[in-house]
Amino acid sequence: MPSADRPAAESKTKGSGLVLVFLLLWVLAGCSAAKKTADAVAETSSDVVDWVLPVGRVDLRQTVALIGVESSLPSVQAGFADHFRQALPGFLKKVCGEAVIEAAAEVVKTPPRLPSGLLDGYALAVLGRQRGVNFFLIGTLVDVRVKDELKGFWLWKDTRYSIQTVVRLELVDSATGAKILDDTSRTETEIDSLKYEEIEQFKNIQFTDLTSAVTTLFRNGSKLACSAMHSLPWRGFVVAAERGRITLSAGSRAGLTVGRTLEVFGTGPAFTSKDGQRFLSVGDKIGEATLTTVLEDRAEAAFGGGERLKEGGTVQVKK
């Protein structure tokens, strides 16, 4: 190539290289924007489906009590438990409209635990049966940490700072004391370098820095909880029994009405797992009963079974 043409050719080559780089950056930015848009559309579509096509909605309403466990992380300020109790009802009502949210403070403030530290589902079940609570939903802030990591490639590498938040949701069934949901989810919130340095220096994370991330985890977790609750039939609990009559810890708030026929089940054996956890079981069907009196949180039924039912039995509405 003539020497006179070399500068022009080199300039052209460099210009083409820059154009390719800018095109690549534009495509990457477009992909990121497209992903955000797709995520937003998917989230909105999910909301619409939840509202238009509710799953498993029946005339009987499950009662769920919420227990928020305050963080034991020394660097995180308090606020998780209150936010759990305030935010979860709205999300559950949205995806599980028939659920009755029980005031957790009136039932139990902190979840009972075994000496091993494991959740005592048996103790919760005993309490839930007396109160007419079908499920306990326990939320725990498991971990919070700040991260710094390089992102990008080649000359465009940059440090990304974020807060990683981990939340655990456990759902206990009062009919058995077993956990029917145990989900641990995490999310990351991007922060700037000044916030990162501030947290690293003072080892102090305000809960307001976590509110958005925790709310997102609550939103997703409520759908899992609702799906788990819908997987089980509604059950009522016998809290008193006389000859020919039983008393239930559920009433009109759960959707019961006078004249409805109930299938009555006896008490099954309790058993203990290898790790020391105890569980209840539902016994065999022993007869049927007809609701004669229904109050808001109590009901009485005439029992026509062949044997006397003891406290601790369960009922289901006859289909």
Residue pairs with C-beta under 8 A, 6 or more apart in sequence:
1 9
25 156
46 223
47 94
50 94
50 95
50 223
51 94
54 95
54 97
55 226
55 227
55 230
56 230
57 97
57 98
58 98
58 234
58 255
59 255
60 98
60 234
60 254
60 255
60 256
60 317
61 98
61 99
61 100
61 234
61 253
61 254
61 255
62 96
62 98
62 99
62 100
62 134
62 135
62 229
62 234
62 254
63 99
63 100
63 101
63 102
63 132
63 133
63 134
63 135
63 250
63 253
63 254
64 92
64 99
64 100
64 101
64 102
64 133
64 134
64 135
64 136
64 137
64 225
64 229
65 101
65 102
65 103
65 104
65 107
65 108
65 128
65 131
65 133
65 135
65 136
65 137
66 84
66 85
66 88
66 89
66 101
66 102
66 104
66 137
66 139
67 104
67 108
67 109
67 110
67 111
67 136
67 137
67 138
67 139
68 80
68 81
68 82
68 83
68 84
68 85
68 104
68 138
68 139
69 80
69 81
69 110
69 111
69 138
69 139
69 140
69 141
70 78
70 80
70 81
70 141
71 78
71 80
71 141
71 144
73 141
73 143
73 144
74 203
75 144
75 199
75 203
75 204
75 205
76 141
76 144
76 205
76 207
76 210
77 204
77 205
77 206
77 207
78 207
79 207
79 208
79 211
80 139
80 141
80 207
80 210
80 214
81 139
83 207
83 211
83 214
83 215
84 139
84 218
85 104
85 105
87 214
87 215
87 218
88 101
88 137
88 139
88 218
88 222
89 101
91 218
91 219
91 222
92 99
92 101
92 222
92 225
92 226
93 99
93 101
94 222
95 222
95 223
95 226
96 222
96 225
96 226
96 229
96 230
98 255
99 226
99 229
100 253
100 254
102 131
102 133
107 127
107 128
107 131
107 133
107 136
108 124
108 127
108 136
111 119
111 120
111 124
111 136
111 138
112 119
112 120
112 123
112 124
113 119
113 120
114 120
114 276
114 277
115 276
116 275
116 276
118 275
118 276
118 277
119 138
119 170
119 172
119 179
120 277
120 278
121 172
121 173
121 176
121 177
121 178
121 179
121 277
121 278
121 279
122 177
122 270
122 277
122 278
122 279
122 280
123 177
124 136
124 172
124 174
124 177
125 172
125 173
125 174
125 175
125 176
125 177
125 280
126 177
127 133
128 134
128 135
128 136
128 172
128 174
128 237
129 174
129 237
129 239
129 249
129 312
130 237
130 239
130 249
131 249
132 236
132 237
132 248
132 249
132 250
132 251
132 254
132 297
133 174
134 173
134 174
134 175
134 229
134 234
134 235
135 171
135 172
135 173
135 174
135 180
135 229
136 171
136 172
136 174
137 169
137 170
137 171
137 225
138 169
138 170
138 171
138 172
139 167
139 168
139 169
139 218
139 221
140 167
140 168
140 169
140 170
141 165
141 166
141 167
141 210
141 214
142 166
142 167
142 168
142 184
143 164
143 165
143 166
143 186
144 163
144 164
144 165
144 166
144 205
144 210
145 163
145 164
146 161
146 162
146 163
146 164
146 191
146 196
146 199
146 200
146 205
147 161
147 162
147 163
147 164
147 188
148 159
148 160
148 161
148 196
149 159
149 160
150 157
150 158
150 159
150 160
151 157
151 158
151 159
151 160
152 158
159 193
160 190
161 190
161 191
161 192
161 193
161 195
161 196
162 188
162 189
162 190
162 191
163 188
163 189
163 191
163 199
163 205
163 209
163 210
163 213
164 186
164 187
164 188
165 186
165 187
165 188
165 189
165 210
165 213
165 214
165 217
166 184
166 185
166 186
167 184
167 185
167 186
167 214
167 217
167 218
167 221
168 182
168 183
168 184
169 181
169 182
169 183
169 184
169 185
169 221
169 224
169 225
170 179
170 181
170 182
170 183
171 179
171 180
171 181
171 182
171 225
171 228
171 229
172 178
172 179
172 180
173 179
173 180
173 232
174 237
175 232
175 235
175 237
175 280
175 282
175 314
176 279
176 280
176 281
176 282
177 277
177 278
177 279
177 280
178 279
180 228
180 229
180 231
180 232
181 224
181 225
181 228
183 221
183 224
185 217
185 220
185 221
186 217
187 213
187 216
187 217
188 213
189 209
189 210
189 212
189 213
191 199
191 209
195 209
199 205
233 316
234 254
234 255
234 316
234 317
235 282
235 314
235 315
235 316
236 248
236 249
236 250
236 254
236 256
236 262
236 299
236 314
236 315
236 316
237 248
237 249
237 250
237 312
237 313
237 314
237 315
238 246
238 247
238 248
238 264
238 309
238 310
238 311
238 312
238 313
238 314
238 315
239 247
239 248
239 249
239 311
240 246
240 247
240 311
241 247
241 303
241 308
241 309
241 310
241 311
241 313
243 308
244 302
244 303
244 304
245 300
245 301
245 302
245 303
246 264
246 289
246 300
246 301
246 303
246 309
246 313
246 315
247 298
247 299
247 300
248 256
248 298
248 299
248 300
248 301
248 315
249 297
249 298
250 256
250 297
250 298
250 299
251 294
251 295
251 296
251 297
251 298
251 299
252 294
252 295
252 296
252 299
253 296
253 297
256 291
256 294
256 299
256 317
257 291
257 294
258 291
258 292
258 293
258 294
259 290
259 291
260 290
260 291
260 317
260 318
261 288
261 289
261 290
261 291
261 317
261 318
262 288
262 289
262 290
262 291
262 301
262 315
262 316
262 317
262 318
263 285
263 288
263 315
263 316
263 317
263 318
264 285
264 286
264 287
264 288
264 289
264 303
264 305
264 309
264 313
264 314
264 315
265 282
265 283
265 284
265 285
265 286
265 313
265 314
265 315
265 316
266 283
266 284
266 285
266 286
266 307
266 309
266 310
266 313
267 280
267 283
267 310
267 312
267 313
268 280
268 281
268 282
268 283
268 284
269 281
270 278
270 279
270 280
270 281
271 278
271 279
271 281
272 278
272 279
273 279
282 314
283 313
286 305
286 306
286 307
286 309
286 313
287 303
287 304
287 305
287 306
287 307
287 309
288 303
288 304
288 305
288 318
289 301
289 302
289 303
289 304
289 305
289 315
290 301
290 302
290 304
291 299
291 300
291 301
292 300
292 301
292 302
293 299
293 300
301 315
303 309
